Amino acid sequence: MKIYKVGGAVRDSLLGVRSADNDWVVIGSSPEEMLANGFKPIGKDFPVFLHPDTSEEYALARTEKKSGTGYHGFTFYFGKDVTLEEDLSRRDFTINAIAEDTEGNIIDPFNGQHDIKNKLFRHVSDAFYEDPLRAIRLARLFTYEHLKDFNINDTTIDSINKIVSNDEIKKLSTDRIWSETARALNSSYPNIYFEKIITLNLKNPFFKNLNIASCHSHKDPEVRWAELQINNDFEIGEQLPIPNEFKHASNILKNISKIDMKINDNDLISILITSNFKRNEDLINKLVTLPNLEKTKDFILKLVKEIRNTNFSTLSRTPKEKVEQEKFNMYKNIIFKCK
């Protein structure tokens, strides 16, 4: 059994960046041997294990062969005879196909160090376009500070074009697309991810209405998603499994974006009640920092303050048949104070 550090951890180390996670590949072992050594199996499609002490991922070296469509359309072989170079050859980019042994020696059969020096994304082999998710992952890699200025090799662009022309993107799991998107939204440069989705022609079908990539005005991922939505007429990601907190932020932004000083009082009251300003005060305070609400920010914040300071508990002492009218009057008074 031989163990090597691989992938992004080695790449980042060569770039002088500390990686958050380490990935390891195991050569010349078997699932039975890994279990005997206390590793915990987690892989669904191929043998991946968690180290009993560090909980880092250790995968048996493997080869893969295209046998279907999409991300899961592969047959894997992970016998003891699979070599390190064979395992590295199935990886996406040369800069991720570098290994480091336990003594710190670098194994780089595909000249990944050369591409790191030249800031270049270059796919390892023709197997690249067999996995369409790699095109989406490439877009996300640009969200890293130390990778955002890289260029894409022309042959890799050709492979991405092949993925697009074969409609392979639409065969991907929506969960996988959202997973990459969520990671981008949590990165330092989420806007670059969406810029690459546009420029690499990866919009269809999951981002077909995406035209403006700007979404980096706030640090919270939910607010970033809401900003992307307002910049694209709230028509992004309809096919994706968007978590409720992301949907909620977008819905609140859609509501409060209709507010201005000239809005009819009845319409404004409807928005205030629907958006539940009291319960969603923290979220609204974040949303009003977006450039889209620059002109109405002060007015919205006045409404937030007045609603916070209004004692709605008095409605509990109001006859049931008069509650709605009394609530309406209270909101009318709030609006009067703010205008």
C-alpha positions, -999 to +999 in steps of 0.1 A: +000+000+000+013+035-010-004+067-001-002+100-020-017+135-014-034+145-046-056+172-063-063+207-050-042+203-018-011+197-039-020+224-064-026+250-037+006+241-019+026+247-051+009+281-054+018+290-018-018+287-006-029+267+024-057+243+014-087+237+036-089+200+028-065+172+019-074+144-005-054+111-006-052+083-031-042+048-021-022+026-045-021-012-043-048-017-016-084-031-015-116-023+003-110-052+027-076-039+037-088-004+042-116-016+065-091-038+084-071-007+090-100+011+106-110+033+076-148+041+073-163+036+039-183+065+024-181+061-013-213+052-032-199+046-067-163+037-059-143+030-027-137+062-007-129+061+030-125+084+059-093+082+080-101+069+115-082+098+131-082+128+107-115+120+089-098+131+056-108+112+025-087+084+011-098+069-022-085+037-038-068+044-071-092+038-100-098+040-137-131+049-153-149+042-185-179+061-199-209+038-199-238+062-199-248+099-197-243+125-171-222+126-140-229+090-129-225+075-164-192+057-156-179+022-148-151+022-123-122-003-118-102-001-086-080-032-085-047-033-068-029-031-102-042+005-109-011+028-110-008+063-097-004+077-132-036+058-144-055+074-115-041+109-122-050+105-159-087+105-151-086+138-133-099+170-149-070+195-152-033+191-152-029+214-122-051+189-103-033+158-116-003+162-094+006+140-065+029+142-035+043+112-016+049+109+021+084+123+017+073+154-001+084+143-036+062+156-064+049+133-091+037+153-121+032+131-152+011+157-171+032+188-166+007+204-142+035+225-126+042+240-160+005+250-163+005+264-128+035+286-137+017+298-168-017+302-151-034+278-174-064+254-171-057+225-194-076+192-194-056+160-188-072+138-215-101+134-239-120+119-210-126+155-199-157+160-220-172+126-209-180+142-176-201+174-182-199+185-145-163+193-151-173+223-172-194+236-144-166+230-119-142+249-141-165+279-138-164+275-100-126+272-099-123+308-111-139+319-078-107+311-059-084+341-053-053+322-065-070+308-096-092+337-108-066+351-132-060+318-150-067+313-187-083+283-204-063+263-230-078+264-265-081+226-266-100+227-233-124+253-247-130+228-276-138+201-251-163+224-234-179+233-267-183+195-273-201+191-240-224+220-249-231+208-284-240+173-272-265+187-246-246+169-218-252+197-193-290+191-192-283+154-182-266+165-150-283+161-117-299+194-105-284+186-070-249+186-085-255+219-103-268+235-071-239+221-051-214+238-073-235+270-074-238+271-036-200+267-032-196+296-056-220+317-037-200+311-006-167+320-023-149+354-025-158+359-062-193+344-069-198+368-098-169+352-117-187+318-116-217+332-133-196+352-157-180+319-168-214+302-170-223+329-195-190+331-215-186+294-218-221+289-230-231+268-200-264+286-194-288+260-208-309+246-192-303+256-156-293+292-161-310+300-194-322+334-183-289+345-169-275+376-185-261+397-157-235+380-134-233+407-107-240+392-072-211+402-049-224+433-031-229+414+001-211+385+019-242+364+027-249+337+001-287+341+004-284+378-003-260+372-032-285+348-047-313+374-043-291+400-060-285+377-089-322+372-091-331+409-091-304+415-118-321+389-140-357+396-134-361+369-108-360+342-135-329+322-125-327+286-113-363+275-117-352+239-123-327+239-094-334+226-058-331+260-042-331+259-004-360+276+013-337+303+028-325+313-006-360+314-020-372+334+010-345+361+005-353+364-032-391+367-025-385+394+002-363+413-022-388+410-050-415+425-027-395+454-013-380+463-047-415+476-055-414+502-028-408+538-036-420+572-022-448+574-048-463+540-041-500+538-033-505+534+005-527+504+001-501+487-021-474+495+003-494+481+032-499+449+013-461+447+008-453+454+044-477+427+056-467+401+030-430+407+037-435+407+075-410+435+082-409+428+119-399+391+115-376+397+086-359+429+099-324+414+098-328+401+063-342+434+050-314+453+066-290+432+045-311+434+013-312+472+013-274+474+010-277+461-025-272+487-053-306+479-067-322+496-036-299+526-033-327+551-041-352+536-017-329+524+011-336+552+035-373+550+031-374+513+036-352+516+067-376+542+081-404+518+076-384+490+094-377+513+124-413+525+127-427+489+124-402+478+151-413+505+174-450+499+168-468+479+195-490+455+175-498+435+206-527+459+213-545+442+185-551+413+209-575+435+228-593+446+196-627+430+188-621+403+162-643+419+136-622+451+139-587+437+139-580+440+102-592+476+100-572+485+131-541+469+117-546+488+085-549+520+104-516+513+123-498+507+091-513+538+076-499+558+106-465+542+101-464+552+065-475+588+074-446+591+098-421+578+072-431+600+043 
